[in-house]
Every structure is written in structure tokens, then in C-alpha cells.
């Protein structure tokens, strides 16, 4: 479980870096998020996708998947919304997922939203993802006064989409796949499904190659004697 939580923390850190980057090449999602204490539900409304990369064909639709991770903290549930517009998409879709309050308080728990495209042939392409720490969801009480701004409002946020970057924890987790570690298998299965499988495998292969090249460069530098 510790390794899975480290992966979640890495994804949250990469989201923070994407927010601070001046270039959002994978587009953005505008959202409203909140946690309803009485019902124990996470509510996420996806309003719009802005500047999403153009599809290879006009005969395709984009959609959003939402997952709460690690899945061992939550009920295994993933939902998605569809739209026929491949760029500057208007979703206006609300996800409502059950989530125990103690799980929402757990350090490292995240909500992951993934944007994908699917064409008429059924081919799915990964666009990008965004991540929100569950601890950052405002706790909302349906019983509170409308004048109580601190406990009756959702959080509106615009988050840039990003692709998974270098993560030692994710690489270690991948190495454990199939070694009777059901939590690692479940986490990677969710990422595979969310990222359209081959997209995640391609990213992981690219990250592994980058690590190998970096190690080779560092090794070469250490062999060079400086007078």
C-alpha cells in the first residue's frame, strides 16, 4: 500500500508542476468539486475541456473518466461522460461517487480525471489527466445556512491536463505486477484502463528508456577525468 500511496503522491506533485507551467499543451478541464458529508458522496462536475488536442478524425468523441484512488480505500467505481465535440468540449456532467469520510481524510488519496478520445472504429486515444487530492475537497453540509460560505460552497477550479512523468514509485510498482500483490495489480489496472492501456505502456517504456539514458550519461560523465 505504501508504494501505491507514493504513486498517488507523485501524480499529485506532477499536477502541481503542470499548474505552475506556463504551457498547457494538453488542454485544461474546468471543474467544480465537493464532498457532501450527509450522503458521503464525492461530487465532481466537469464543465468544459479547453484547448484539447485535435483528434486525428472528426468522427470521434471525447469523454472523461473519474476514479478515486487507491481503490482499496474506496468502492471500485469508475464513471465516464461523453461529448461529440473534440475540442473546447462542453461536458456539463456531474459524477457522484460514494466515498467514506475516513477514506477522504487518508493521506495520499486522490481523485483522478482522465480525458480520452474514441473514434468510430472504437480506437481510444489518451489526451491527458488531472489529479485532485481528496483532502482538498471542500466538506459541504446540506444542513448549513446558505449564508455560511465556509461550508456550503463547492470549489471551482481549472486544472491543466498532463501526461505521467518520471516516477520511481510507479516503476517499482510496475516491477511488482503479477507478484501476488493484488493492490499493485488493481492500481495498475485502473491506470491502464484510464490511460487506454497502450498509452500508459508507451509512457512507461519512454520513462524507462529515459532513465536508462540518464544513467548512461551519468556513468559516462563519471568516467571523464577532469584535470
C-alpha positions in Angstrom: 0.0 0.0 0.0 2.9 2.4 0.8 4.1 2.1 -2.8 0.6 2.8 -4.2 0.3 5.9 -2.0 3.8 7.1 -3.2 2.5 6.8 -6.8 -0.6 8.8 -5.9 1.6 11.4 -4.3 3.8 11.5 -7.4 0.8 12.2 -9.6 -0.4 15.0 -7.3 3.1 16.5 -7.4 3.1 16.3 -11.2 -0.3 18.1 -11.2 1.2 20.9 -9.1 4.0 21.2 -11.6 1.6 21.3 -14.5 -0.4 24.1 -12.8 2.8 26.1 -12.4 3.9 25.6 -16.0 3.2 28.4 -18.5 2.4 25.9 -21.3 -0.6 23.7 -21.0 -0.2 21.7 -24.2 -2.7 19.0 -23.4 -5.5 21.5 -22.6 -7.5 22.1 -19.4 -10.6 21.0 -17.6 -12.9 23.4 -15.7 -14.4 21.7 -12.7 -16.5 22.1 -9.5 -15.8 19.7 -6.6 -17.2 19.0 -3.2 -17.8 16.3 -0.6 -21.3 16.0 0.8 -21.0 15.0 4.5 -24.6 13.8 4.9 -24.6 11.5 1.9 -20.9 10.5 1.9 -20.7 11.3 -1.8 -17.9 12.9 -3.8 -19.5 15.3 -6.4 -17.4 16.4 -9.4 -18.9 18.5 -12.2 -16.9 18.7 -15.4 -18.0 21.8 -17.2 -15.7 22.2 -20.1 -12.5 21.0 -21.7 -10.5 23.9 -23.2 -7.9 23.7 -25.9 -7.9 19.9 -26.0 -5.6 18.5 -28.7 -7.3 17.9 -32.0 -8.4 14.4 -32.9 -7.0 12.6 -35.9 -10.5 12.4 -37.3 -13.7 14.5 -37.0 -15.7 11.3 -36.5 -14.7 10.9 -32.8 -15.9 11.9 -29.4 -14.1 12.8 -26.2 -15.1 11.7 -22.8 -13.9 11.8 -19.2 -13.3 9.0 -16.7 -13.2 9.6 -12.9 -11.6 7.2 -10.4 -10.9 7.5 -6.7 -7.5 6.0 -5.7 -6.2 3.9 -4.1 -9.2 1.7 -4.9 -8.6 -0.2 -1.6 -9.8 2.9 0.2 -13.0 3.2 -1.9 -15.6 1.2 -3.7 -14.3 0.2 -7.1 -16.2 2.6 -9.3 -15.3 4.5 -12.4 -17.7 6.6 -14.4 -17.3 8.5 -17.7 -19.0 11.3 -19.6 -19.2 11.7 -23.3 -19.3 14.6 -25.7 -19.3 14.7 -29.5 -17.1 17.8 -29.7 -13.3 17.0 -29.9 -12.0 20.5 -28.9 -13.2 23.1 -26.5 -15.7 20.4 -25.3 -18.7 21.2 -23.2 -19.4 18.3 -20.9 -21.6 19.7 -18.1 -21.6 16.3 -16.5 -21.8 15.5 -12.8 -20.1 12.5 -11.3 -21.4 11.3 -7.9 -19.3 8.6 -6.2 -19.7 7.1 -2.8 -16.7 7.7 -0.5 -16.3 7.0 3.2 -15.3 10.1 5.1 -12.3 8.4 6.7 -11.1 7.5 3.2 -11.3 11.1 2.1 -9.1 12.0 5.0 -6.4 9.5 4.2 -3.1 11.0 3.2 -2.4 10.4 -0.5 -5.9 9.6 -1.6 -6.7 11.3 -4.9 -9.5 11.8 -7.5 -8.1 11.2 -11.0 -9.9 12.5 -14.1 -8.7 11.3 -17.5 -9.7 12.7 -20.9 -9.8 10.3 -23.8 -11.0 10.2 -27.4 -12.7 7.3 -29.2 -13.3 7.2 -32.9 -16.0 5.3 -34.9 -13.7 2.3 -35.2 -13.5 2.0 -31.4 -9.9 3.2 -31.1 -9.3 5.1 -27.9 -6.6 7.7 -27.5 -5.4 9.2 -24.2 -5.5 13.0 -24.1 -4.3 13.7 -20.6 -5.2 13.5 -16.9 -5.6 15.8 -13.9 -5.5 14.9 -10.2 -7.0 16.4 -7.0 -6.1 15.4 -3.5 -9.2 14.1 -1.7 -8.1 16.2 1.3 -8.6 19.3 -0.9 -12.3 18.6 -1.5 -14.4 21.1 0.5 -16.6 19.4 3.0 -20.2 20.6 2.4 -23.1 20.2 4.7 -26.6 20.2 3.1 -27.9 21.4 6.5 -25.8 24.5 6.6 -27.2 28.0 6.1 -26.9 29.5 2.7 -25.1 32.4 4.3 -22.4 30.1 5.6 -19.9 30.4 2.8 -17.3 28.2 4.5 -19.4 25.1 4.4 -22.0 25.4 1.7 -19.9 26.1 -1.5 -18.1 23.8 -3.8 -14.6 24.6 -5.1 -14.4 25.8 -8.7 -11.0 25.0 -10.3 -9.4 24.9 -13.7 -6.7 22.3 -14.0 -4.3 21.6 -16.8 -4.1 18.1 -18.2 -0.8 16.3 -18.0 0.9 13.1 -19.0 2.6 10.8 -16.4 6.2 11.9 -15.9 9.1 10.1 -14.3 8.1 8.3 -11.2 10.3 5.9 -9.4 7.4 4.6 -7.3 5.4 3.8 -10.5 8.3 2.0 -12.0 8.8 0.0 -8.8 5.1 -0.8 -8.7 5.2 -2.0 -12.4 8.0 -4.3 -11.5 5.8 -5.9 -8.8 2.9 -6.6 -11.2 1.9 -10.2 -11.1 3.8 -11.0 -7.9 0.7 -11.8 -5.8 0.3 -8.1 -5.0 -3.4 -7.5 -5.6 -3.3 -3.8 -4.6 -0.5 -3.1 -7.1 -2.3 -5.1 -9.8 -5.6 -3.2 -9.1 -3.9 0.2 -9.2 -2.0 -0.5 -12.4 -5.2 -2.0 -14.0 -7.0 1.2 -13.2 -4.3 3.3 -14.7 -4.1 1.1 -17.8 -7.9 1.4 -18.3 -7.9 5.1 -17.7 -4.9 5.8 -20.0 -6.2 3.5 -22.8 -3.7 0.8 -21.9 -1.2 1.2 -24.8 -0.8 4.9 -23.9 0.3 4.1 -20.4 2.6 1.3 -21.6 4.1 3.7 -24.1 4.7 6.3 -21.4 6.2 3.8 -19.0 8.5 2.4 -21.8 9.6 6.0 -22.6 10.2 6.7 -18.9 12.3 3.6 -18.6 14.3 4.5 -21.7 14.9 8.0 -20.3 16.1 6.5 -17.0 18.5 4.2 -18.8 19.8 7.1 -21.0 20.2 9.3 -17.9 22.1 6.6 -16.1 24.3 6.0 -19.1 25.1 9.8 -19.3 25.9 10.0 -15.6 28.1 6.9 -16.0 29.9 8.4 -18.9 30.5 11.7 -17.0 31.9 9.8 -14.0 34.5 8.2 -16.3 35.7 11.5 -17.7 38.7 12.8 -15.7 38.8 16.5 -15.2 42.4 17.9 -15.0 
